[in-house]
Amino acid sequence: MDIDFVILWVDGNDPAWQAEKSKYQPHTENENNSVNRYRDWGLLPYWFRSVEKFAPWVRKIHFVTWGHTPKFLNLDSPKLNVVKHSEFIPEEYLPTFSSHTIEMNIHRIPDLSEHFVYFNDDMFMLRKFQPEDFFKNGLPCTYGGEVPVELVGNIGTWQHAVVNNLGIINANFPKRDSVNKYGKKYRDKCYRWKDNLRTLILEKLYPDYFTGFKNLHAPAAYLKESFREIWEAEPEKLVSTCRDRFRTSDNVNQWVVLWWQIASGQFSPAVIDNLVASINENTIDELCLAIEKQSHDYICLNDPEEEIDFEILKIRLVESFEKILPTKSIFEK
């Protein structure tokens, strides 16, 4: 079975990209167009090194970009496919500065394998993986227990997307039917007993609709067929999402596909060990230690909204990754 990796990247310092973005950008800065959404932490080489070291069996990496490429990247690497937005996203949705639009069209990437794993560029593997860690018996591995959607604090665009995702799932999958068919997957022995108890209680209290699933800020295993199914079932919502050049509260995101696979039983139960944290002065020691000790399967390094000493924190992270991934990969010049 062939398995590909897909990663999205943008060079926020590219003047040509900045000029095009400014033509469409809202006049007021917000969470969807702020500088910190696009700045470069200098960690991308370590993402490629981690793939070579921890998942050398990957057939191909599809590097999705507006059109620019990082200077270090070896464009002649046989396992690399640099793919521009214009090569797979329908022209009517371009140009786009929304990850939601890119995500919902990933399955259109030329030569993408039926089984693939989607990464953001802030998600890093910290240990060796086997194909079976992502797909078992041809099905994507993910956590399938029910977890209620929680809307607390400042509600941002991604929380709205979660609600929109859930609406699509409940519109297409009667919960009673899914539980009758796949209940054992929702309450699998690989999960903690307290998680299985929570899922069982939610099935009893809310038998007619799903209350939510876990938001995994981690690499996600997908079947291309799942994207095709959603496009066929909900074309209006997906077209509306793709027409927005920046992320909005009306959008869905790639988690709708992950949840679709869960509701349809097209998944293999798994526990995802992923550390997620914003990078700041209070978290940097914990993050660097987790990288150096390789104490989790993955680490997701979120760029914070608040002001930080960017250069100092960047150096700390680079030094930590250098300790576990010091050797250049075939993807570097």
KELOVO-423620 format. One record per residue (C-alpha): residue number from 1; residue in three letters; x, y, z. Coordinates in nm, 3 decimals, always signed. Layout:
// KELOVO-423620
+-----+------+---------+---------+---------+
| seq | type |    east |   north |      up |
+-----+------+---------+---------+---------+
| NUM |  ala |       X |       Y |       Z |
...
+-----+------+---------+---------+---------+
//
This chain:
// KELOVO-423620
+-----+------+---------+---------+---------+
| seq | type |    east |   north |      up |
+-----+------+---------+---------+---------+
|   1 |  met |  +0.000 |  +0.000 |  +0.000 |
|   2 |  asp |  +0.141 |  +0.338 |  -0.104 |
|   3 |  ile |  +0.122 |  +0.618 |  +0.153 |
|   4 |  asp |  +0.202 |  +0.982 |  +0.072 |
|   5 |  phe |  +0.254 |  +1.281 |  +0.298 |
|   6 |  val |  +0.105 |  +1.624 |  +0.221 |
|   7 |  ile |  +0.231 |  +1.944 |  +0.380 |
|   8 |  leu |  +0.117 |  +2.303 |  +0.328 |
|   9 |  trp |  +0.367 |  +2.591 |  +0.332 |
|  10 |  val |  +0.373 |  +2.961 |  +0.258 |
|  11 |  asp |  +0.660 |  +3.209 |  +0.246 |
|  12 |  gly |  +0.518 |  +3.509 |  +0.428 |
|  13 |  asn |  +0.824 |  +3.717 |  +0.332 |
|  14 |  asp |  +0.778 |  +3.677 |  -0.044 |
|  15 |  pro |  +0.708 |  +4.029 |  -0.185 |
|  16 |  ala |  +0.506 |  +3.889 |  -0.477 |
|  17 |  trp |  +0.287 |  +3.688 |  -0.241 |
|  18 |  gln |  +0.250 |  +3.986 |  -0.007 |
|  19 |  ala |  +0.144 |  +4.208 |  -0.298 |
|  20 |  glu |  -0.122 |  +3.964 |  -0.412 |
|  21 |  lys |  -0.246 |  +3.908 |  -0.057 |
|  22 |  ser |  -0.276 |  +4.284 |  +0.000 |
|  23 |  lys |  -0.520 |  +4.312 |  -0.293 |
|  24 |  tyr |  -0.773 |  +4.098 |  -0.108 |
|  25 |  gln |  -0.674 |  +4.133 |  +0.257 |
|  26 |  pro |  -0.926 |  +4.287 |  +0.499 |
|  27 |  his |  -0.819 |  +4.631 |  +0.619 |
|  28 |  thr |  -0.822 |  +4.524 |  +0.983 |
|  29 |  glu |  -0.581 |  +4.259 |  +1.106 |
|  30 |  asn |  -0.735 |  +3.954 |  +1.272 |
|  31 |  glu |  -0.648 |  +3.595 |  +1.360 |
|  32 |  asn |  -0.678 |  +3.490 |  +0.995 |
|  33 |  asn |  -0.448 |  +3.743 |  +0.830 |
|  34 |  ser |  -0.206 |  +3.849 |  +1.105 |
|  35 |  val |  +0.169 |  +3.839 |  +1.050 |
|  36 |  asn |  +0.223 |  +3.552 |  +1.292 |
|  37 |  arg |  +0.012 |  +3.323 |  +1.072 |
|  38 |  tyr |  +0.281 |  +3.337 |  +0.804 |
|  39 |  arg |  +0.620 |  +3.406 |  +0.968 |
|  40 |  asp |  +0.899 |  +3.151 |  +0.929 |
|  41 |  trp |  +1.046 |  +2.983 |  +1.236 |
|  42 |  gly |  +1.324 |  +2.816 |  +1.033 |
|  43 |  leu |  +1.210 |  +2.469 |  +1.136 |
|  44 |  leu |  +1.099 |  +2.329 |  +0.801 |
|  45 |  pro |  +1.430 |  +2.150 |  +0.727 |
|  46 |  tyr |  +1.373 |  +1.948 |  +1.043 |
|  47 |  trp |  +1.030 |  +1.843 |  +0.922 |
|  48 |  phe |  +1.192 |  +1.688 |  +0.614 |
|  49 |  arg |  +1.469 |  +1.533 |  +0.821 |
|  50 |  ser |  +1.211 |  +1.376 |  +1.050 |
|  51 |  val |  +1.033 |  +1.219 |  +0.752 |
|  52 |  glu |  +1.357 |  +1.071 |  +0.619 |
|  53 |  lys |  +1.462 |  +0.940 |  +0.961 |
|  54 |  phe |  +1.129 |  +0.837 |  +1.112 |
|  55 |  ala |  +0.920 |  +0.740 |  +0.806 |
|  56 |  pro |  +1.158 |  +0.645 |  +0.521 |
|  57 |  trp |  +0.888 |  +0.420 |  +0.369 |
|  58 |  val |  +0.680 |  +0.720 |  +0.253 |
|  59 |  arg |  +0.627 |  +0.702 |  -0.123 |
|  60 |  lys |  +0.617 |  +1.075 |  -0.192 |
|  61 |  ile |  +0.591 |  +1.412 |  -0.020 |
|  62 |  his |  +0.355 |  +1.662 |  -0.182 |
|  63 |  phe |  +0.477 |  +2.008 |  -0.087 |
|  64 |  val |  +0.186 |  +2.246 |  -0.140 |
|  65 |  thr |  +0.277 |  +2.609 |  -0.206 |
|  66 |  trp |  +0.145 |  +2.932 |  -0.357 |
|  67 |  gly |  +0.436 |  +2.918 |  -0.599 |
|  68 |  his |  +0.746 |  +2.988 |  -0.396 |
|  69 |  thr |  +0.982 |  +2.729 |  -0.247 |
|  70 |  pro |  +1.228 |  +2.751 |  +0.045 |
|  71 |  lys |  +1.590 |  +2.808 |  -0.051 |
|  72 |  phe |  +1.713 |  +2.491 |  +0.120 |
|  73 |  leu |  +1.477 |  +2.258 |  -0.068 |
|  74 |  asn |  +1.626 |  +2.012 |  -0.319 |
|  75 |  leu |  +1.370 |  +2.032 |  -0.598 |
|  76 |  asp |  +1.531 |  +1.734 |  -0.774 |
|  77 |  ser |  +1.462 |  +1.493 |  -0.489 |
|  78 |  pro |  +1.282 |  +1.193 |  -0.642 |
|  79 |  lys |  +1.038 |  +1.166 |  -0.351 |
|  80 |  leu |  +0.935 |  +1.532 |  -0.366 |
|  81 |  asn |  +0.642 |  +1.677 |  -0.559 |
|  82 |  val |  +0.618 |  +2.055 |  -0.535 |
|  83 |  val |  +0.259 |  +2.139 |  -0.624 |
|  84 |  lys |  +0.121 |  +2.489 |  -0.670 |
|  85 |  his |  -0.230 |  +2.589 |  -0.571 |
|  86 |  ser |  -0.308 |  +2.647 |  -0.938 |
|  87 |  glu |  -0.223 |  +2.284 |  -1.019 |
|  88 |  phe |  -0.504 |  +2.132 |  -0.814 |
|  89 |  ile |  -0.743 |  +2.397 |  -0.679 |
|  90 |  pro |  -1.017 |  +2.497 |  -0.927 |
|  91 |  glu |  -0.944 |  +2.835 |  -1.083 |
|  92 |  glu |  -1.267 |  +2.988 |  -0.954 |
|  93 |  tyr |  -1.131 |  +2.969 |  -0.596 |
|  94 |  leu |  -0.794 |  +3.133 |  -0.671 |
|  95 |  pro |  -0.604 |  +3.311 |  -0.543 |
|  96 |  thr |  -0.668 |  +3.182 |  -0.194 |
|  97 |  phe |  -0.510 |  +3.266 |  +0.140 |
|  98 |  ser |  -0.731 |  +3.024 |  +0.331 |
|  99 |  ser |  -0.602 |  +2.691 |  +0.456 |
| 100 |  his |  -0.963 |  +2.570 |  +0.451 |
| 101 |  thr |  -0.983 |  +2.606 |  +0.073 |
| 102 |  ile |  -0.652 |  +2.429 |  +0.024 |
| 103 |  glu |  -0.748 |  +2.148 |  +0.262 |
| 104 |  met |  -1.083 |  +2.075 |  +0.105 |
| 105 |  asn |  -0.919 |  +2.030 |  -0.237 |
| 106 |  ile |  -0.618 |  +1.823 |  -0.133 |
| 107 |  his |  -0.761 |  +1.509 |  -0.289 |
| 108 |  arg |  -0.724 |  +1.675 |  -0.632 |
| 109 |  ile |  -0.341 |  +1.685 |  -0.611 |
| 110 |  pro |  -0.203 |  +1.505 |  -0.919 |
| 111 |  asp |  -0.049 |  +1.163 |  -0.844 |
| 112 |  leu |  -0.159 |  +1.171 |  -0.480 |
| 113 |  ser |  -0.193 |  +0.818 |  -0.343 |
| 114 |  glu |  -0.534 |  +0.700 |  -0.221 |
| 115 |  his |  -0.389 |  +0.675 |  +0.131 |
| 116 |  phe |  -0.219 |  +0.990 |  +0.256 |
| 117 |  val |  -0.131 |  +1.179 |  +0.573 |
| 118 |  tyr |  -0.189 |  +1.553 |  +0.599 |
| 119 |  phe |  +0.049 |  +1.776 |  +0.796 |
| 120 |  asn |  +0.054 |  +2.143 |  +0.882 |
| 121 |  asp |  +0.405 |  +2.284 |  +0.875 |
| 122 |  asp |  +0.406 |  +2.319 |  +1.255 |
| 123 |  met |  +0.357 |  +1.943 |  +1.315 |
| 124 |  phe |  +0.669 |  +1.731 |  +1.365 |
| 125 |  met |  +0.727 |  +1.360 |  +1.415 |
| 126 |  leu |  +0.954 |  +1.279 |  +1.709 |
| 127 |  arg |  +0.997 |  +0.901 |  +1.676 |
| 128 |  lys |  +1.005 |  +0.619 |  +1.422 |
| 129 |  phe |  +0.676 |  +0.524 |  +1.260 |
| 130 |  gln |  +0.556 |  +0.230 |  +1.057 |
| 131 |  pro |  +0.286 |  +0.241 |  +0.786 |
| 132 |  glu |  +0.056 |  +0.059 |  +1.031 |
| 133 |  asp |  +0.072 |  +0.359 |  +1.262 |
| 134 |  phe |  -0.127 |  +0.552 |  +1.001 |
| 135 |  phe |  -0.330 |  +0.283 |  +0.821 |
| 136 |  lys |  -0.444 |  -0.061 |  +0.939 |
| 137 |  asn |  -0.620 |  -0.294 |  +0.697 |
| 138 |  gly |  -0.639 |  -0.002 |  +0.457 |
| 139 |  leu |  -0.823 |  +0.222 |  +0.704 |
| 140 |  pro |  -0.688 |  +0.547 |  +0.852 |
| 141 |  cys |  -0.587 |  +0.529 |  +1.218 |
| 142 |  thr |  -0.749 |  +0.788 |  +1.444 |
| 143 |  tyr |  -0.917 |  +0.840 |  +1.778 |
| 144 |  gly |  -1.288 |  +0.766 |  +1.737 |
| 145 |  gly |  -1.435 |  +0.828 |  +2.079 |
| 146 |  glu |  -1.707 |  +1.091 |  +2.116 |
| 147 |  val |  -1.594 |  +1.419 |  +2.275 |
| 148 |  pro |  -1.847 |  +1.706 |  +2.309 |
| 149 |  val |  -1.764 |  +2.029 |  +2.131 |
| 150 |  glu |  -1.668 |  +2.292 |  +2.388 |
| 151 |  leu |  -1.707 |  +2.660 |  +2.307 |
| 152 |  val |  -1.541 |  +2.859 |  +2.583 |
| 153 |  gly |  -1.343 |  +3.181 |  +2.606 |
| 154 |  asn |  -1.278 |  +3.380 |  +2.290 |
| 155 |  ile |  -1.451 |  +3.196 |  +2.008 |
| 156 |  gly |  -1.232 |  +3.200 |  +1.699 |
| 157 |  thr |  -1.271 |  +3.089 |  +1.339 |
| 158 |  trp |  -1.160 |  +2.733 |  +1.402 |
| 159 |  gln |  -1.427 |  +2.684 |  +1.672 |
| 160 |  his |  -1.693 |  +2.798 |  +1.424 |
| 161 |  ala |  -1.551 |  +2.550 |  +1.173 |
| 162 |  val |  -1.586 |  +2.273 |  +1.431 |
| 163 |  val |  -1.957 |  +2.352 |  +1.475 |
| 164 |  asn |  -2.007 |  +2.364 |  +1.098 |
| 165 |  asn |  -1.825 |  +2.032 |  +1.061 |
| 166 |  leu |  -2.049 |  +1.872 |  +1.321 |
| 167 |  gly |  -2.359 |  +1.998 |  +1.142 |
| 168 |  ile |  -2.251 |  +1.820 |  +0.824 |
| 169 |  ile |  -2.179 |  +1.497 |  +1.011 |
| 170 |  asn |  -2.518 |  +1.489 |  +1.184 |
| 171 |  ala |  -2.697 |  +1.579 |  +0.861 |
| 172 |  asn |  -2.548 |  +1.277 |  +0.686 |
| 173 |  phe |  -2.515 |  +1.010 |  +0.955 |
| 174 |  pro |  -2.798 |  +0.905 |  +1.189 |
| 175 |  lys |  -2.609 |  +0.844 |  +1.511 |
| 176 |  arg |  -2.812 |  +0.538 |  +1.608 |
| 177 |  asp |  -2.715 |  +0.363 |  +1.286 |
| 178 |  ser |  -2.346 |  +0.449 |  +1.322 |
| 179 |  val |  -2.337 |  +0.334 |  +1.686 |
| 180 |  asn |  -2.513 |  +0.008 |  +1.599 |
| 181 |  lys |  -2.261 |  -0.063 |  +1.323 |
| 182 |  tyr |  -1.939 |  +0.080 |  +1.465 |
| 183 |  gly |  -1.995 |  +0.118 |  +1.840 |
| 184 |  lys |  -1.704 |  -0.112 |  +1.920 |
| 185 |  lys |  -1.472 |  +0.124 |  +1.733 |
| 186 |  tyr |  -1.603 |  +0.422 |  +1.929 |
| 187 |  arg |  -1.533 |  +0.236 |  +2.254 |
| 188 |  asp |  -1.216 |  +0.045 |  +2.172 |
| 189 |  lys |  -0.983 |  -0.120 |  +2.422 |
| 190 |  cys |  -0.695 |  +0.102 |  +2.305 |
| 191 |  tyr |  -0.870 |  +0.404 |  +2.463 |
| 192 |  arg |  -0.868 |  +0.486 |  +2.833 |
| 193 |  trp |  -1.156 |  +0.332 |  +3.027 |
| 194 |  lys |  -1.278 |  +0.678 |  +3.130 |
| 195 |  asp |  -1.291 |  +0.780 |  +2.761 |
| 196 |  asn |  -1.498 |  +0.475 |  +2.674 |
| 197 |  leu |  -1.729 |  +0.550 |  +2.967 |
| 198 |  arg |  -1.776 |  +0.909 |  +2.845 |
| 199 |  thr |  -1.858 |  +0.787 |  +2.495 |
| 200 |  leu |  -2.106 |  +0.531 |  +2.629 |
| 201 |  ile |  -2.280 |  +0.794 |  +2.843 |
| 202 |  leu |  -2.304 |  +1.034 |  +2.547 |
| 203 |  glu |  -2.453 |  +0.758 |  +2.335 |
| 204 |  lys |  -2.721 |  +0.704 |  +2.599 |
| 205 |  leu |  -2.790 |  +1.071 |  +2.670 |
| 206 |  tyr |  -2.781 |  +1.189 |  +2.308 |
| 207 |  pro |  -2.879 |  +0.889 |  +2.093 |
| 208 |  asp |  -2.995 |  +1.093 |  +1.793 |
| 209 |  tyr |  -2.690 |  +1.307 |  +1.718 |
| 210 |  phe |  -2.314 |  +1.322 |  +1.773 |
| 211 |  thr |  -2.202 |  +1.587 |  +2.020 |
| 212 |  gly |  -1.851 |  +1.609 |  +1.875 |
| 213 |  phe |  -1.520 |  +1.435 |  +1.829 |
| 214 |  lys |  -1.168 |  +1.504 |  +1.946 |
| 215 |  asn |  -0.987 |  +1.795 |  +1.782 |
| 216 |  leu |  -0.649 |  +1.643 |  +1.703 |
| 217 |  his |  -0.392 |  +1.909 |  +1.617 |
| 218 |  ala |  -0.183 |  +1.629 |  +1.474 |
| 219 |  pro |  -0.108 |  +1.468 |  +1.137 |
| 220 |  ala |  -0.427 |  +1.314 |  +1.002 |
| 221 |  ala |  -0.456 |  +0.998 |  +0.791 |
| 222 |  tyr |  -0.706 |  +1.021 |  +0.506 |
| 223 |  leu |  -0.860 |  +0.835 |  +0.217 |
| 224 |  lys |  -0.912 |  +1.039 |  -0.098 |
| 225 |  glu |  -1.250 |  +0.871 |  -0.131 |
| 226 |  ser |  -1.367 |  +1.043 |  +0.188 |
| 227 |  phe |  -1.309 |  +1.385 |  +0.030 |
| 228 |  arg |  -1.496 |  +1.279 |  -0.282 |
| 229 |  glu |  -1.790 |  +1.157 |  -0.073 |
| 230 |  ile |  -1.822 |  +1.486 |  +0.114 |
| 231 |  trp |  -1.799 |  +1.691 |  -0.206 |
| 232 |  glu |  -2.082 |  +1.482 |  -0.349 |
| 233 |  ala |  -2.294 |  +1.504 |  -0.034 |
| 234 |  glu |  -2.238 |  +1.870 |  +0.060 |
| 235 |  pro |  -2.128 |  +2.062 |  -0.252 |
| 236 |  glu |  -2.297 |  +2.388 |  -0.151 |
| 237 |  lys |  -2.115 |  +2.415 |  +0.184 |
| 238 |  leu |  -1.779 |  +2.321 |  +0.039 |
| 239 |  val |  -1.811 |  +2.561 |  -0.254 |
| 240 |  ser |  -1.903 |  +2.839 |  -0.011 |
| 241 |  thr |  -1.594 |  +2.760 |  +0.198 |
| 242 |  cys |  -1.366 |  +2.760 |  -0.105 |
| 243 |  arg |  -1.494 |  +3.092 |  -0.233 |
| 244 |  asp |  -1.372 |  +3.272 |  +0.079 |
| 245 |  arg |  -1.017 |  +3.394 |  +0.016 |
| 246 |  phe |  -0.951 |  +3.410 |  +0.391 |
| 247 |  arg |  -1.087 |  +3.185 |  +0.664 |
| 248 |  thr |  -1.430 |  +3.286 |  +0.792 |
| 249 |  ser |  -1.673 |  +3.164 |  +1.055 |
| 250 |  asp |  -1.894 |  +3.012 |  +0.784 |
| 251 |  asn |  -1.629 |  +2.763 |  +0.671 |
| 252 |  val |  -1.565 |  +2.396 |  +0.733 |
| 253 |  asn |  -1.211 |  +2.260 |  +0.761 |
| 254 |  gln |  -1.030 |  +1.930 |  +0.709 |
| 255 |  trp |  -1.157 |  +1.788 |  +1.038 |
| 256 |  val |  -1.495 |  +1.739 |  +0.871 |
| 257 |  val |  -1.329 |  +1.469 |  +0.660 |
| 258 |  leu |  -1.169 |  +1.311 |  +0.965 |
| 259 |  trp |  -1.505 |  +1.305 |  +1.141 |
| 260 |  trp |  -1.676 |  +1.175 |  +0.827 |
| 261 |  gln |  -1.443 |  +0.877 |  +0.834 |
| 262 |  ile |  -1.530 |  +0.817 |  +1.200 |
| 263 |  ala |  -1.907 |  +0.846 |  +1.153 |
| 264 |  ser |  -1.894 |  +0.615 |  +0.851 |
| 265 |  gly |  -1.678 |  +0.361 |  +1.033 |
| 266 |  gln |  -1.395 |  +0.403 |  +0.784 |
| 267 |  phe |  -1.120 |  +0.418 |  +1.044 |
| 268 |  ser |  -0.908 |  +0.202 |  +1.269 |
| 269 |  pro |  -0.911 |  +0.297 |  +1.641 |
| 270 |  ala |  -0.585 |  +0.449 |  +1.763 |
| 271 |  val |  -0.449 |  +0.675 |  +2.036 |
| 272 |  ile |  -0.260 |  +0.981 |  +1.913 |
| 273 |  asp |  +0.022 |  +1.099 |  +2.141 |
| 274 |  asn |  +0.065 |  +1.463 |  +2.046 |
| 275 |  leu |  +0.193 |  +1.760 |  +2.244 |
| 276 |  val |  +0.029 |  +2.087 |  +2.136 |
| 277 |  ala |  +0.139 |  +2.423 |  +2.275 |
| 278 |  ser |  +0.191 |  +2.786 |  +2.182 |
| 279 |  ile |  +0.552 |  +2.900 |  +2.167 |
| 280 |  asn |  +0.627 |  +3.159 |  +2.432 |
| 281 |  glu |  +0.859 |  +3.230 |  +2.724 |
| 282 |  asn |  +0.645 |  +3.018 |  +2.957 |
| 283 |  thr |  +0.637 |  +2.707 |  +2.736 |
| 284 |  ile |  +0.975 |  +2.709 |  +2.560 |
| 285 |  asp |  +1.156 |  +2.497 |  +2.822 |
| 286 |  glu |  +0.887 |  +2.228 |  +2.811 |
| 287 |  leu |  +0.882 |  +2.227 |  +2.431 |
| 288 |  cys |  +1.258 |  +2.204 |  +2.393 |
| 289 |  leu |  +1.276 |  +1.924 |  +2.650 |
| 290 |  ala |  +0.999 |  +1.730 |  +2.472 |
| 291 |  ile |  +1.188 |  +1.758 |  +2.142 |
| 292 |  glu |  +1.525 |  +1.658 |  +2.287 |
| 293 |  lys |  +1.382 |  +1.369 |  +2.492 |
| 294 |  gln |  +1.146 |  +1.268 |  +2.207 |
| 295 |  ser |  +0.885 |  +1.218 |  +2.476 |
| 296 |  his |  +0.583 |  +1.225 |  +2.242 |
| 297 |  asp |  +0.496 |  +1.084 |  +1.902 |
| 298 |  tyr |  +0.436 |  +1.433 |  +1.763 |
| 299 |  ile |  +0.476 |  +1.792 |  +1.865 |
| 300 |  cys |  +0.262 |  +2.077 |  +1.729 |
| 301 |  leu |  +0.420 |  +2.421 |  +1.773 |
| 302 |  asn |  +0.157 |  +2.694 |  +1.754 |
| 303 |  asp |  +0.262 |  +3.050 |  +1.675 |
| 304 |  pro |  +0.109 |  +3.261 |  +1.954 |
| 305 |  glu |  -0.109 |  +3.567 |  +1.922 |
| 306 |  glu |  +0.077 |  +3.762 |  +2.191 |
| 307 |  glu |  +0.404 |  +3.949 |  +2.155 |
| 308 |  ile |  +0.712 |  +3.730 |  +2.203 |
| 309 |  asp |  +1.090 |  +3.750 |  +2.168 |
| 310 |  phe |  +1.066 |  +3.573 |  +1.832 |
| 311 |  glu |  +1.437 |  +3.547 |  +1.747 |
| 312 |  ile |  +1.539 |  +3.408 |  +2.087 |
| 313 |  leu |  +1.264 |  +3.147 |  +2.089 |
| 314 |  lys |  +1.342 |  +3.052 |  +1.729 |
| 315 |  ile |  +1.706 |  +2.985 |  +1.817 |
| 316 |  arg |  +1.605 |  +2.769 |  +2.114 |
| 317 |  leu |  +1.382 |  +2.548 |  +1.898 |
| 318 |  val |  +1.638 |  +2.516 |  +1.620 |
| 319 |  glu |  +1.901 |  +2.408 |  +1.873 |
| 320 |  ser |  +1.671 |  +2.142 |  +2.015 |
| 321 |  phe |  +1.578 |  +1.997 |  +1.676 |
| 322 |  glu |  +1.945 |  +2.000 |  +1.576 |
| 323 |  lys |  +2.020 |  +1.766 |  +1.866 |
| 324 |  ile |  +1.790 |  +1.490 |  +1.736 |
| 325 |  leu |  +1.803 |  +1.565 |  +1.361 |
| 326 |  pro |  +2.154 |  +1.693 |  +1.283 |
| 327 |  thr |  +2.195 |  +1.528 |  +0.943 |
| 328 |  lys |  +2.074 |  +1.686 |  +0.619 |
| 329 |  ser |  +1.806 |  +1.492 |  +0.434 |
| 330 |  ile |  +1.780 |  +1.411 |  +0.064 |
| 331 |  phe |  +1.527 |  +1.693 |  +0.050 |
| 332 |  glu |  +1.794 |  +1.954 |  +0.126 |
| 333 |  lys |  +2.055 |  +2.099 |  -0.108 |
+-----+------+---------+---------+---------+
//
